[in-house]
């Protein structure tokens, strides 16, 4: 079918027949960056970055998703009565559809955030500033119900040894708390997002979803 469509387009004399399908690349890339400081436990060095989109640096684009740190590549999502939030336009439609479905089915999606263009990942510089972009910086990761699904450290497996470092306490059984079997987690997984509660290693990020899980 596709082959015939291409042939038909090739035969057509109309100018640039595929132009309508290829989204225009933005002219500029704008974002407000910061470094997460591990001693101050807050964002520091906030500054506005703006440069031609053609001059994107390697770290400013996520090779896995094609999402970038640029505000120009984010879409504002308005879902039900949730506070509007920005996410990478490449995952936005998929995300909108799954959240709308969950809300329609009465699932307790209470808070959602995605895009935060900060450097919150290692490597660390000598002042304790993180210098790497996380998946949130590209708008490619989503946090759901942060106040009931914290980020824990020292947590190979969920249990008493786990130490809450961000967000609210994770108490399975509470409305809005996510587990691997809750409907929100299952629907997000079906849409291609991995859950941060199942990532390997010391940290469990129960609010977090992304294509890689990190
Ligand atoms: Zn997250």
Boltz pocket constraint, residues with backbone or C-beta under 6 A from the ligand:
constraints:
  - pocket:
      binder: B
      contacts: [[A, 136], [A, 141], [A, 142], [A, 143], [A, 205], [A, 207], [A, 208], [A, 209]]
      max_distance: 6.0
